Amino acid sequence: MEIGLVGRINPPLLTPAPYLVAGGFRIVELAALALCDEGKVVVYVEEAADLPLTLEGCRFEVRAGVPPDVPKIHVGCAPHLLRSRSLVCGGSSVSLGGEPAVAEPLESVADLVEANVDVMKLALRRLAELGVELVKGDYRGEVKGPVYLRGRIYEYTYVEGPAVVGPKSAVLPFTYVRPGTTLYFDSRLRDEGKNAILDSYVRKQHGGYLGDSYVSSFVNFGAGTTVSNLKNTLGPIRPSYTPKSYRKLGPVVGEFVKTAIGTLIYGGKYVGPLSHLYGLVDRDVPPLTIYRGGVAQPMDAEKAREYIRRDLAQFGREDLYRFYISKLFEKPLL
């Protein structure tokens, strides 16, 4: 079985759209999961990346370049394949068997966050149908509801599914994990996470709330960093990167972002890759920016390259250096 994923998802991040995380897994994995009872699945993407993949129980391969004769679907429609493999979604459609369904594409990361819990329920149900054992890691806290566990859940924790704790990831002591939370690969979470999507190599090891948010790879939250996901007025949150509005939405945090202790980030904000944040963040922050006291200053490019090198080295992923340098400096995001 073959399928091609095309198109983009806003706002711009260094991670190619098919590798964004929704429902506990990368979108390429969700496409494979929906089709894998037909045998090995080949997922074609416009741009491939050597990022961790964690899906079990399904034989699949990701290839760069989308052949013209392969069924294609918008990348934001791929999660809906878990509902039906015959799908009309936005301007694209596929007919791969089953009852036809109509869906709206997930066009932004905010849409991924909003749909995250429902997609996760479908993904975990699908894995169970395939005979995949959900809980295989080490847990000592209290776990309720479906949880895909390949990492570690420490004592004095409460995990409410659906949730995903991927390989090498850990829910640290005295942590409350609420539905939809994902620790995709080698990530850490302490205190409280609610429908929080953490991609690979994320460190949130101190106190602070993280709700309805998307956190890209190699992000580090300083102690006391907290995000908002709800307005005091209970009015709609309107992110800059989509025309839609949302009742609850935290920030989208780009790759390699670092926050100082006590940082507070307003709901719906976009924090561009490799930005450093200090204090109150009440507006979008462009990539490669030092944001302090309401003032945004461009980051020195040579220092930025060194920061990326240091981050990758601490996780043994120096092999990704050229990929990220190309994405950040040679192909401007904005």
Secondary structure, 3 states (H helix, E strand, C coil): CEEEEECCCECCCCCCHHHCEECCEEHHHHHHHHHHHHCCEEEEECCCCCCCCCCCCCCEEEEECCCCCCCEEEHHHHHHHHCCCEEEECCEEEECCCCEEEECCCCEHHHHHHHHHHHHHHHHHHHHHCCCCCECCEECCEEECCEEECCEECCCEEEECCEEECCCCEECCCEEEECCCEECCCCEECCEEECCEECCCCEECCCCEEECCEECCCCEECCCCEECCCCCCCCCECCCCCCCCECCCCCEECCCCEECCCCEECCCCEECCCCEEECEECCCECCCEEEECCEEEECCHHHHHHHHHHHHHHCCCHHHHHHHHHHHHHCCCC
